[in-house]
Amino acid sequence: MTRHVVIIGAGIVGAVSAIEALRSGLRVTLVEAGPAGGEQAASYGNAGWLSSHSVIAPAEPGLWKKVPGFVLDPLGPLAIRMRYLPQVAPWLMRYLASGWTEARVEKTAHALRALLVDAPALHHDLASAAGVAPLIERRGLLHAYPARSDFEADGLAWRVRHKTGVRWQELQADALHALEPALHPRYQFGVWVGEAGHCRNPGAYVGALVAHACAQGAASICAQATGFRFESGRLRAVRAAGADIGCDAAVIAAGAHSRALAALAGDLLPLETERGYHVIVDAPQMLPERAQLPQLPVMVSDCKAGATPMERGLRIAGQVEIAGLKAAPNWRRAEILRDHLLRIFPGLPAPLPAASLHYWMGHRPSMPDGRPCIGYASAARDVVHAFGHGHIGLASAARTGRLVAQLLSGRTPEIDLAPFDPRRFARPFAA
Ligand SMILES: Cc1cc2nc3c(=O)[nH]c(=O)nc-3n(C[C@H](O)[C@H](O)[C@H](O)COP(=O)(O)OP(=O)(O)OC[C@H]3O[C@@H](n4cnc5c(N)ncnc54)[C@H](O)[C@@H]3O)c2cc1C
């Protein structure tokens, strides 16, 4: 009998897991509460970066000194809503502890590098299989700094990246502006990471992957999964919309909404949402002909945001807001991103035409140590956790899907999964 696996959530992690499970000969049913790749998913609205070099977890040594600013400045690049502080305090303590020393940052970096190392190539293969290869570009990513000293101030991150095998090209002002002429002249130093890539429409990409999985035999059910039925230590069914979906295995890939399901599978895990925003400028049809748009994805150090040329237009994404799953969006944060666009690309028309702008808020599924949970659940090895990919879920989903399929079919995972073990949080403040 073919093993039947129910995958809960059809964001990028669930979509890739479905394809890889089918490739491993499993029978697959995807259970998704919204449209695949729809606006409810983090996978829809990210910056599209397939940044195989994004190995530095968000917390760095000394970050604790900035916590009062995070609470007092509701519009800073990282903000914590005062009312949510008591609830998030334990997560925050673990978050700060995970980046307390350079050694801890380095340990996580090596683990993330194994997950990310060939992400652009893996995504290119997946997109080709799904018939959407042009959505994946492999032309590198650019980091722009006002001065070389700003790059040097980021020294820990680049030093650790180098130790994990990341290589890059440093660009003086002329070379930087030759590579990306749309950049503001105040950026005088750049770093080009050639191995990285980007996705030109993350929502459409996820939709195409799910359509491909269905064409390969996966079933798809539009419903909210609410729990599991275990009998004698084995999974018998996933509960969704008041009914039981009989199955032999399940994958929890519900992004920032995975915590309650993980608890029902025996694991109380510190999953939090780091809310983020994007603004997309429809182009070129909405902009005057003379508007100068960037051709490469760019991360600018002084705005802490990533701007990416996409199929639909120019997207800027960023901001971290710790306020839980339920609080209403603070659209002022998206307006800050919009204003950054004009500061980064002076060739855009100011003000940007209101009709060309679209705003979005979504939930990064974040573990405090910046590493996802990939591994068996405590209740039964029939349930696999695959969530908590934080800032790098699009890029790292390609390898995650392969690992999920390897766990489901009892094969040895292709990388060491110890750093992603969901049970690592059983030890207080372990890093
Ligand atoms: C502003 C921003 C910028 C980002 N930029 C990047 C980037 O450039 N590169 C990168 O790699 N990552 C980036 N990320 C992170 C990345 O988007 C996420 O890590 C990734 O999308 C998480 O994918 P996921 O499949 O785990 O979750 P999601 O995409 O959120 O998908 C989870 C799915 O599960 C469904 N679901 C939830 N609960 C249930 C349930 N009970 N039953 C059924 N279905 C359910 C949801 O409807 C949803 O569709 C960014 C995130 C944000 C917010």
The ligand as a Gaussian input file, in Angstrom:
#p B3LYP/6-31G(d) Opt

LIG

0 1
 C        8.170000      41.049000       4.224000
 C        8.785000      39.679000       4.056000
 C        9.883000      39.519000       3.236000
 C       10.466000      38.254000       3.079000
 N       11.486000      38.105000       2.183000
 C       12.018000      36.856000       1.974000
 C       12.975000      36.657000       0.965000
 O       13.315000      37.574000       0.223000
 N       13.512000      35.412000       0.801000
 C       13.117000      34.362000       1.597000
 O       13.659000      33.262000       1.429000
 N       12.141000      34.517000       2.528000
 C       11.580000      35.735000       2.722000
 N       10.588000      35.911000       3.645000
 C       10.185000      34.754000       4.469000
 C        9.304000      33.785000       3.690000
 O        8.294000      34.483000       2.996000
 C        8.669000      32.792000       4.661000
 O        9.642000      32.235000       5.516000
 C        8.012000      31.655000       3.902000
 O        7.123000      32.172000       2.945000
 C        7.271000      30.713000       4.843000
 O        6.631000      29.740000       4.045000
 P        5.621000      28.712000       4.675000
 O        5.172000      27.820000       3.583000
 O        6.237000      28.108000       5.884000
 O        4.416000      29.612000       5.253000
 P        3.256000      30.406000       4.450000
 O        3.742000      30.915000       3.152000
 O        2.704000      31.416000       5.396000
 O        2.217000      29.294000       4.139000
 C        1.461000      28.657000       5.156000
 C        0.136000      28.254000       4.545000
 O       -0.564000      27.467000       5.490000
 C       -1.922000      27.776000       5.435000
 N       -2.504000      27.391000       6.721000
 C       -2.252000      27.933000       7.928000
 N       -2.935000      27.256000       8.875000
 C       -3.607000      26.272000       8.249000
 C       -4.469000      25.236000       8.693000
 N       -4.740000      25.069000       9.993000
 N       -5.014000      24.412000       7.783000
 C       -4.734000      24.553000       6.454000
 N       -3.905000      25.519000       5.981000
 C       -3.345000      26.358000       6.877000
 C       -1.946000      29.265000       5.175000
 O       -3.190000      29.648000       4.583000
 C       -0.769000      29.444000       4.231000
 O       -1.160000      29.397000       2.883000
 C        9.961000      37.147000       3.799000
 C        8.834000      37.311000       4.611000
 C        8.236000      38.557000       4.722000
 C        6.993000      38.687000       5.568000

